[in-house]
Amino acid sequence: MKRRKLSVFSLSFIDCICCGLGAIILLFVIVNSQNSAQRQRLTEELRSETDRWEQAVLEGRRHLVAARNSLDEITAELAKTEGLSRKLLQPLSEKRLELADRDRQALAVREHVDKLKADIRSLEEEVKRLQAGAQREEELGRSLRPFPGQGDRQYLTGLKMGGQRILILLDASASMLDETVVGVIRRRNMASAEKLRAPKWQQAVATVDWLTANLPPTSRVQIYVFNESAQPLLEEGGGVEAADVARLNRAVEKLRRLAPEKGTSLINAFEAAARMSPPPDNLFLLTDGLPTMGRDKPWGHRVSADKRLSLFREAVQRLPAGLPVNTILFPMEGDPLAASEFWRLAVDTRGSFICPPKDWP
């Protein structure tokens, strides 16, 4: 019997190959189906995200269109506004030119008015001088303001009553309450009403009243009261006309209600005189002795005679140059150098110096 020839590719082998291939295909199908499901799930998420972005892009485009429309409207409104502004700028420029012309005209008118005012003031001063010089002989010696004295006595004082800008400096320190140290200490602790009735202070106030009643009618007068500082009695910085009786009467009445107090700083008073603009050309100083302090309050309560003399000479150096000083001294006990120093000041400044009796003026 003839042997059968063996073949490698037999039916069994093919069956195995087919089964293996089928298994592989089945595995591929299973794996591919899972991948497809996962890919579809990821794709859906990305698609939804893409849809959201597309929606956002559409919204942005709509807003962009609206913004462009608004921009077009604003541009048109801006062009319209620029046209209106150009229309307004031309008349505004014309008005400015017209206003500048009117300002120049107003300035010329003001200068003309100021010149007329200056001419009027010059004429008024000339009229006052003519009226003062045209007084009748029986009216010579009469005061600008009435000043009732005791028995209508007149004293030959030697005071130089001239000047166009007169300054009166009145010492209103506590030492003006009495002539003695004991009297000053006693009255200093009294009520204000008692201080105002002090005879020495009343005489000083009456002296200011007499001075303001005998000044030249064409002059201006300012009154300062000083103790530790100097204050103007008249509100006007340059003073008032001596012929302005009402204001001078009010100033004297205000002075009658002022009570003396504190120390005496003559340097502050003289520096106040130096600060006046225009400066005074005649000074009346009413005081009772040498100063007790400089610009500031001293540390101690006692001031020696040498220190007071030093303070006085320091204050004199602050006087404006060429200003005559007319001193009316109401002497205070314990201050023997005061009279000689104020007399020397009068000589040096070409002023005058008096120590009035108790019944003057």
C-alpha positions as CSV (number, residue, x, y, z in Angstrom):
1,M,0.0,0.0,0.0
2,K,1.3,3.3,-1.1
3,R,2.0,5.8,1.8
4,R,0.1,9.1,1.8
5,K,2.0,12.2,1.2
6,L,1.9,14.6,4.2
7,S,1.0,18.3,3.6
8,V,1.8,21.1,6.1
9,F,-1.3,23.1,5.1
10,S,-3.9,20.6,6.0
11,L,-7.5,21.3,6.9
12,S,-6.8,21.3,10.6
13,F,-4.1,23.9,10.2
14,I,-6.3,26.1,8.2
15,D,-9.1,25.7,10.8
16,C,-6.6,26.8,13.5
17,I,-5.5,29.7,11.4
18,C,-9.1,30.8,10.8
19,C,-10.0,30.4,14.4
20,G,-7.0,32.5,15.5
21,L,-7.8,35.1,12.9
22,G,-11.4,35.2,14.0
23,A,-10.3,35.6,17.6
24,I,-8.0,38.5,16.6
25,I,-10.8,40.1,14.6
26,L,-13.2,39.7,17.5
27,L,-10.7,41.2,19.9
28,F,-10.1,44.1,17.5
29,V,-13.8,44.7,17.2
30,I,-14.3,44.7,21.0
31,V,-11.3,47.0,21.6
32,N,-12.3,49.3,18.7
33,S,-15.8,49.6,20.0
34,Q,-14.5,50.8,23.4
35,N,-12.1,53.2,21.8
36,S,-14.9,54.6,19.6
37,A,-17.1,55.1,22.6
38,Q,-14.4,56.9,24.5
39,R,-13.5,58.9,21.4
40,Q,-17.1,59.9,20.9
41,R,-17.4,61.0,24.6
42,L,-14.2,63.2,24.3
43,T,-15.4,64.5,20.9
44,E,-18.8,65.5,22.4
45,E,-17.0,67.5,25.2
46,L,-14.7,69.2,22.7
47,R,-17.7,69.9,20.4
48,S,-19.7,71.4,23.3
49,E,-16.7,73.6,24.2
50,T,-16.3,74.6,20.6
51,D,-20.0,75.5,20.4
52,R,-19.6,77.7,23.5
53,W,-16.7,79.4,22.0
54,E,-18.5,79.9,18.7
55,Q,-21.4,81.3,20.7
56,A,-19.0,83.7,22.4
57,V,-17.5,84.7,19.1
58,L,-21.0,85.4,17.8
59,E,-21.8,87.5,20.9
60,G,-18.5,89.4,20.5
61,R,-19.3,90.1,16.9
62,R,-22.7,91.4,17.8
63,H,-21.1,93.7,20.5
64,L,-18.5,94.7,18.0
65,V,-21.1,95.7,15.5
66,A,-23.0,97.7,18.3
67,A,-19.7,99.3,19.3
68,R,-19.0,100.3,15.7
69,N,-22.4,101.7,15.4
70,S,-21.9,103.7,18.6
71,L,-18.5,104.8,17.4
72,D,-20.1,106.0,14.2
73,E,-22.7,107.9,16.1
74,I,-20.1,109.4,18.5
75,T,-17.9,110.4,15.5
76,A,-20.9,112.0,13.8
77,E,-21.8,113.8,17.1
78,L,-18.1,114.9,17.5
79,A,-18.0,116.3,14.0
80,K,-21.3,118.2,14.7
81,T,-19.9,119.5,18.0
82,E,-16.6,120.6,16.4
83,G,-18.7,122.5,13.8
84,L,-20.6,124.2,16.6
85,S,-17.5,125.0,18.5
86,R,-15.9,126.6,15.5
87,K,-19.1,128.7,15.1
88,L,-18.8,129.7,18.8
89,L,-15.1,130.3,18.9
90,Q,-15.2,133.1,16.3
91,P,-17.8,135.3,18.2
92,L,-16.0,134.4,21.4
93,S,-12.7,135.8,20.0
94,E,-14.6,138.9,18.9
95,K,-16.0,139.3,22.4
96,R,-12.6,138.9,23.9
97,L,-11.2,141.6,21.7
98,E,-14.1,143.8,22.5
99,L,-13.7,143.1,26.2
100,A,-9.9,144.0,26.0
101,D,-10.9,147.3,24.3
102,R,-13.4,148.0,27.0
103,D,-10.8,147.2,29.7
104,R,-8.3,149.6,28.1
105,Q,-11.1,152.2,28.0
106,A,-12.0,151.5,31.6
107,L,-8.4,151.7,32.7
108,A,-8.1,155.1,31.0
109,V,-11.3,156.2,32.7
110,R,-10.0,155.0,36.1
111,E,-6.7,156.8,35.6
112,H,-8.7,159.9,34.7
113,V,-10.9,159.5,37.7
114,D,-7.9,159.0,40.0
115,K,-6.3,162.1,38.6
116,L,-9.5,164.0,39.2
117,K,-9.6,162.7,42.8
118,A,-6.0,163.7,43.4
119,D,-6.8,167.1,42.0
120,I,-9.9,167.3,44.3
121,R,-7.8,166.3,47.3
122,S,-5.2,168.9,46.4
123,L,-7.9,171.5,46.1
124,E,-9.5,170.4,49.4
125,E,-6.1,170.7,51.2
126,E,-5.6,174.1,49.6
127,V,-9.1,175.2,50.8
128,K,-8.3,174.0,54.3
129,R,-5.1,176.0,54.3
130,L,-6.9,179.0,53.0
131,Q,-9.7,178.6,55.6
132,A,-7.1,178.2,58.3
133,G,-5.3,181.3,57.2
134,A,-8.5,183.3,56.7
135,Q,-9.6,183.1,60.3
136,R,-10.6,186.4,61.9
137,E,-8.2,187.9,64.4
138,E,-10.5,187.2,67.3
139,E,-10.6,183.5,66.3
140,L,-6.9,183.0,66.3
141,G,-5.8,180.5,69.0
142,R,-9.1,178.7,69.0
143,S,-8.9,174.9,69.1
144,L,-10.3,172.5,66.5
145,R,-12.3,170.8,69.4
146,P,-13.6,172.4,72.6
147,F,-11.4,171.6,75.6
148,P,-12.9,172.9,78.9
149,G,-10.1,173.7,81.4
150,Q,-10.0,175.0,84.9
151,G,-10.6,178.7,84.7
152,D,-9.8,178.7,80.9
153,R,-6.1,178.9,81.7
154,Q,-3.5,178.7,78.9
155,Y,0.1,177.6,79.5
156,L,3.1,178.4,77.4
157,T,4.3,174.9,76.8
158,G,6.8,175.2,74.0
159,L,5.4,172.1,72.3
160,K,5.8,172.0,68.6
161,M,2.3,171.4,67.4
162,G,3.1,171.4,63.6
163,G,3.4,168.5,61.3
164,Q,1.3,166.8,58.6
165,R,1.5,163.2,60.1
166,I,1.4,163.4,63.9
167,L,1.8,160.4,66.2
168,I,0.8,160.4,69.8
169,L,2.3,157.6,72.0
170,L,0.6,157.2,75.4
171,D,2.1,155.1,78.1
172,A,-0.7,152.8,79.4
173,S,1.4,150.7,81.8
174,A,0.6,150.1,85.4
175,S,3.0,152.8,86.6
176,M,0.6,155.4,85.1
177,L,-1.7,154.7,88.0
178,D,0.2,156.8,90.6
179,E,3.3,158.8,91.3
180,T,4.7,156.5,94.0
181,V,5.6,152.9,93.9
182,V,3.3,152.1,96.9
183,G,0.4,153.9,95.2
184,V,1.0,151.9,92.0
185,I,1.0,148.6,93.9
186,R,-2.1,149.6,95.8
187,R,-4.1,150.8,92.7
188,R,-2.9,147.9,90.5
189,N,-4.9,145.4,92.6
190,M,-8.1,147.5,92.5
191,A,-11.0,147.1,90.2
192,S,-10.9,148.7,86.7
193,A,-13.3,151.5,87.7
194,E,-10.9,152.6,90.4
195,K,-7.9,152.4,88.0
196,L,-9.8,154.7,85.6
197,R,-10.3,157.3,88.3
198,A,-6.6,157.5,89.2
199,P,-5.6,161.2,89.0
200,K,-2.3,160.6,87.1
201,W,-4.1,158.5,84.5
202,Q,-6.9,161.1,84.1
203,Q,-4.3,163.8,83.6
204,A,-2.6,161.7,80.9
205,V,-5.9,161.2,79.1
206,A,-6.8,164.9,79.4
207,T,-3.4,165.7,77.9
208,V,-4.2,163.5,74.8
209,D,-7.6,165.3,74.6
210,W,-5.8,168.7,74.7
211,L,-3.3,167.7,72.1
212,T,-5.9,166.5,69.6
213,A,-7.8,169.7,70.1
214,N,-4.8,171.9,69.2
215,L,-3.3,170.1,66.2
216,P,-3.0,171.8,62.8
217,P,-6.3,171.4,60.9
218,T,-4.6,170.1,57.8
219,S,-2.7,167.3,59.6
220,R,-3.4,163.6,60.2
221,V,-3.1,162.1,63.6
222,Q,-2.7,158.6,64.9
223,I,-2.8,157.5,68.6
224,Y,-0.9,154.5,70.0
225,V,-1.2,153.2,73.6
226,F,1.6,151.0,74.7
227,N,2.6,148.9,77.7
228,E,4.3,145.5,77.0
229,S,3.1,146.0,73.3
230,A,1.9,148.9,71.2
231,Q,-1.7,149.0,69.8
232,P,-3.3,151.7,67.6
233,L,-6.3,153.5,69.2
234,L,-7.6,154.6,65.8
235,E,-8.5,151.8,63.4
236,E,-7.1,153.6,60.4
237,G,-3.5,152.7,59.9
238,G,-2.5,156.1,58.7
239,G,-4.6,157.9,61.3
240,V,-7.5,160.4,60.6
241,E,-7.7,164.0,59.7
242,A,-7.3,166.4,62.6
243,A,-10.4,168.2,61.5
244,D,-12.5,165.0,61.8
245,V,-13.8,165.9,65.2
246,A,-16.3,163.0,65.5
247,R,-13.6,160.3,65.1
248,L,-11.2,162.1,67.5
249,N,-14.0,162.4,70.1
250,R,-14.7,158.7,69.8
251,A,-11.0,157.9,70.2
252,V,-10.8,160.0,73.4
253,E,-13.9,158.3,74.7
254,K,-12.4,154.9,74.0
255,L,-9.2,156.0,75.8
256,R,-11.3,157.0,78.9
257,R,-12.4,153.4,79.2
258,L,-8.9,151.9,79.0
259,A,-7.3,151.0,82.3
260,P,-3.4,151.0,82.6
261,E,-1.8,147.6,83.2
262,K,1.4,145.6,82.7
263,G,5.0,146.8,82.2
264,T,6.6,149.4,79.9
265,S,8.3,148.5,76.6
266,L,9.4,151.7,74.9
267,I,11.2,149.8,72.1
268,N,7.9,148.2,70.9
269,A,6.3,151.7,70.8
270,F,9.2,153.2,68.8
271,E,9.2,150.2,66.4
272,A,5.5,150.7,65.9
273,A,6.2,154.3,64.9
274,A,9.0,153.1,62.5
275,R,6.6,150.7,60.8
276,M,4.0,153.4,60.0
277,S,3.6,154.2,56.3
278,P,4.0,157.0,55.5
279,P,6.2,157.7,58.6
280,P,5.2,160.4,61.1
281,D,6.9,163.7,61.0
282,N,6.1,164.7,64.6
283,L,5.9,162.6,67.7
284,F,4.3,163.3,71.1
285,L,5.4,160.9,73.8
286,L,3.4,160.8,77.1
287,T,5.1,158.7,79.7
288,D,6.3,158.7,83.3
289,G,9.8,157.3,83.2
290,L,12.3,155.0,81.6
291,P,11.1,151.5,80.3
292,T,11.1,148.5,82.5
293,M,11.4,145.9,79.7
294,G,12.7,145.4,76.1
295,R,10.7,143.6,73.4
296,D,9.9,140.7,75.7
297,K,9.0,140.4,79.4
298,P,12.0,140.1,81.7
299,W,12.7,137.0,83.9
300,G,12.9,138.9,87.2
301,H,10.5,141.3,88.9
302,R,13.1,144.0,89.7
303,V,14.8,146.1,87.0
304,S,17.9,148.2,88.1
305,A,18.3,151.8,87.1
306,D,21.2,150.9,84.8
307,K,19.2,148.3,83.1
308,R,16.3,150.8,82.5
309,L,18.8,153.3,81.1
310,S,20.2,150.6,78.8
311,L,16.6,149.7,77.6
312,F,15.8,153.3,77.0
313,R,18.9,153.9,74.8
314,E,18.3,150.7,72.9
315,A,14.7,151.9,72.2
316,V,15.9,155.3,71.0
317,Q,18.0,153.6,68.3
318,R,14.7,152.3,66.8
319,L,13.3,155.7,66.2
320,P,12.8,156.8,62.6
321,A,15.6,159.2,61.5
322,G,14.7,162.9,61.6
323,L,11.6,162.4,63.8
324,P,11.3,165.1,66.5
325,V,10.2,163.7,69.8
326,N,8.1,165.9,72.1
327,T,8.0,164.3,75.6
328,I,5.4,165.1,78.2
329,L,6.7,163.5,81.4
330,F,4.5,162.7,84.4
331,P,7.4,162.0,86.9
332,M,7.5,158.7,88.9
333,E,9.4,158.4,92.1
334,G,12.6,156.3,92.1
335,D,13.4,157.2,88.5
336,P,15.8,160.2,88.7
337,L,17.4,159.6,85.3
338,A,14.2,159.9,83.3
339,A,14.0,163.7,83.1
340,S,17.6,164.1,81.9
341,E,17.4,161.3,79.4
342,F,14.1,162.5,77.9
343,W,15.5,166.1,77.8
344,R,18.5,164.9,76.0
345,L,16.3,163.0,73.5
346,A,14.4,166.3,72.9
347,V,17.6,168.1,72.2
348,D,19.0,165.4,69.9
349,T,15.8,165.1,67.9
350,R,15.0,168.9,67.8
351,G,11.8,168.3,69.8
352,S,10.6,169.6,73.2
353,F,10.3,168.3,76.8
354,I,8.0,169.4,79.6
355,C,6.9,168.1,83.0
356,P,3.4,169.6,83.4
357,P,1.9,170.6,86.8
358,K,-0.9,168.5,88.2
359,D,-3.6,171.0,87.1
360,W,-2.5,170.9,83.4
361,P,-4.0,171.0,80.9
